[in-house]
Amino acid sequence: MTELPELSGRVALVTGASRGIGYGVAEALVARGDRVCITGRNEDALKEAVETLGAERVIGVAGKAHDLDHQAEAVERTMEAFGRVDFLVNNAGTNPVFGPIADLDLNVARKVFETNVISALGFAQKTWHAWQKDNGGAIVNIASVAGLAPSPFIGAYGVSKAAMINLTQQLAHEFAPKVRVNAIAPAVIKTKFAQALYEGREEEAAAAYPLGRLGVPSDIGGATAFLTSEQSAWVTGQTLVVDGGIFLNAGVS
């Protein structure tokens, strides 16, 4: 980014943000003037993302999302660097298996839930106690359309995202009125994470979407910016579907 906007005075923590959707979210928040802490497993990729986004306003904390010490460090480093943490965006996720849920290794299922759901709860608890409980703010959980309807071959991922949507509602109820908590349910976004769903057949995959294309990280960045802005001040406990219209095809033969 060549020209930095005026500071907004707000601070965000975005998990899983060295690339893909998380990076797109961080980019959107930095573009409106927020200072941001991003996390990710790969330290080199994280450093590169920080430099690209602007090291004067962005810090990175490397670690695994489900690791309790990493969660604590990320929140502590954010508070030390910026003095507050207004927004939490739980984006870190995993989907290490592709196949029928009937044959799913239960240890893999545990890993999926630990990363996709339990880590989101852990980060929410820590940001709540560190800042939001007394000062307010907003949380956005990046779920998936796979959490809204059965999805062949990514069943464990879908079940974990359904749990994340319910977690969003629970947190919204408990954290009100101080903190608003919402979720975003994207369809296929062009990232390395989702590459197996469209690689080598992007045109065919995009043709199924009424808007004629797959999503890109900035689509989710814009939605997150909205849900962490005053424009959404009366919105909580909701799941915003950002799917290029794919659900409009439900039931159409």
N, C-alpha and C positions, 0 to 999 in steps of 0.2 A: 504494500500500500504506500503510495507516494505522498499523499497529503492526509494528515490525520485531522479528524473533526474535533470540534471543541469537546472537552470532557463533559460527560453527562452527570458525573458524580456517583454513578451506580457501578456496581461490581458484580461480575458473574463468574461462576465456576461451571465449566463444561467438561464432562467426562468423555473419554474416548474421542478426543478432538484433534489428533495429529493429522487426520485425513478424513475424507468422506463427509458424512452428514455432520459429524461433530465439528469439523473444520468449517463447513459452511455456516453452521450456527455461530461459531466464534467470530467468523468474518463479518457476519451481519451485525453482531453486537458491538464489535470494535468500530464498525462503520458508522454507528450512531453515537459513538463517544464513550461507550462503556470500557472499563478496564476488565481484563479477563484472565482467569487462571484456567489453563487447559491441562488435561491429563491424557496419558496414553502409555502403552506398555513399552514401546520402542523409544529409547532415549534420544537416539540420533534423529528419528523422524520428528520427535517432539521439539527438539532444538531448532530444526529447520522450519517447522510451523511457526514457532515463536518469532524467529527472525523475519519471516515473510509477513506475519501479521503486524509486527512492530514491537520490538523488545522493550520499548519505553512504556508500553501499556499492557503487555502480555507476559505472563510467566508460565512456565511449564513444570509439572511435577510428574515424574515417571513412576509407574507402578501398575499393579494389577487391580482392577476395579473392586474385586471381591475381597481384597486384602484389607483387614481392619486398620492396620498400621498405615497403609497407603491412604485410606480414607481420612484418617486423622491428620496425617501430614499435609494432604492437599488443602484441607480446610484451614489448618494452622498457618500454612504458608500464605494462603490467600489473605487471611486476617493480618498477618505480619506485614505483607507487602502493601496492602491497600486499605486495611483498617475496617473492612466490612465485607459482607457477602450477601448482596441483595437477591441474586438470582442463582438458582441451581438448575442445570440442565442435565438430566440423567440420560446420556446417550450411549454409554459403553454397553456393548452387547456381544453375544457370540452365538454361532449356529454351526457347531462342528460336525453335524451329522445330516445326511440326506437320505431318507428312506422311510418305509412304513413305521409307524409308532409301535405296532405290534411286536416288532423285532428290536426295539430300542434298548440299548444297554442302559440300565438304570443309573449306572455311575455317570454316564454321559448326560442323562436327564438331570442329575443333581448338579453337574457343572453348569448346564444351561440356566437352571433356576438360580444358582448361586451368583452367576454373573449378571443375568438379566433382571432379576427381581430383588434378591436379598441385598445386592450391592446398592441398588437404587434406594432401598429403605435405609441402609446404613448411611449413605451420603445425606439423605433427607434428615435423619436424626441429628447428624453432626452439624449441618448448617442451621438447623432449627435452634439447637442449644448455643451455637457460637454467635448468632446474630439475629436470625429471623424471629425468634420467640418474642424478643423485646422491641424489635425495630420493623418487623414486617418484611414483605418481599414476595417472591413468586417462585414456584417450581414448575418445570416442564419436563415430563417424562416422554421420551421418544419410544412409542410403542410400535404397532404395525397393523396393517389391515389383516395380517395373519391372526391377530388376536380377536378379530370380529367375526370370522367365519372359518370353517375348516380349510386347511391349505395342504394339498397332497405333498408328501415327501418332506415337509418341514413342520411336522406336527408338534414336536417338542418345543420348537421355537414359538409356534403359534400359541400353544398353551401358556408358555411363559409370558408372552405379550398380553394375553387375556388377563393373567394375574396382575400384570403391571397396570392395566387399565383399572382393575378393581382396587389396586393399591392407590392409584391416583384419587379415586373417589373417597377412600378411607382417609387418606391424608388431608384431602380438601375439607372433609367434615371435621377432623380433629384440629387442624391448624387454623381454621377460620376463627375470628375474622382477620387475624394478622397476616396470614399468608394464603395466597391463591395457588391452587395446585391443579394443573391441567395436563392433558396428554395430547400428543400428535400421533396419528396413525398413518404413516406413509405407505403407499404401494411401492412398486419397484423404483428405486433411486439408482442412478448410474454411479455406482461406487465399486471399489474392489470387493467389498463385503458381499454385494449382490451380483457380482459378475457372472456367476454360474447360471443365473436366471435369464440372461440375455446375450451372453457372449456368442458371437457368430450368427446371431439371429435377431439383432436389435430391431431391424425394420419390421420383422414379423411380430415381435413382442410388442412394439409400439403401436402396431395397427389395431391391437385389441383395446386401446385406450381412446375414448371419445375425443380427447384433446390431441390425439395424434402423436404423442411422444412419451418417453419415459421421464420420470422426474430427475431433477438434478439437486445437489446439496443446497443451492441457494433457495430452492422452493421451500425447504424445511427451515432454512435460516430466516426467511421472511415470516413464516408462520410463528416461529419462536419469538422473533422480535415483537410481533403483535401480542402474543400471550404474556410477554413480560413488559408491556407498555401500559400507559394510562388508558389507552383506547379499549383495553379489555378489563377495565377495573371492576366490572360487575360480572365477570366470567370466572367460575371455578367449578371443579369437579367434572369438567367436560373433556371429551375426546374429539379433537378436530381431525377429520379425515382429509388427508391431502393425497389424492389418488388419481388425478387426471381424469376422473369420471369413471374409473373402471367398475365401480359398484353399480353404475347405471345399467350395466349389461347383465346383472343378476336376473336369472329367470328367462333370458332371451335365448331362444334356440337358434 
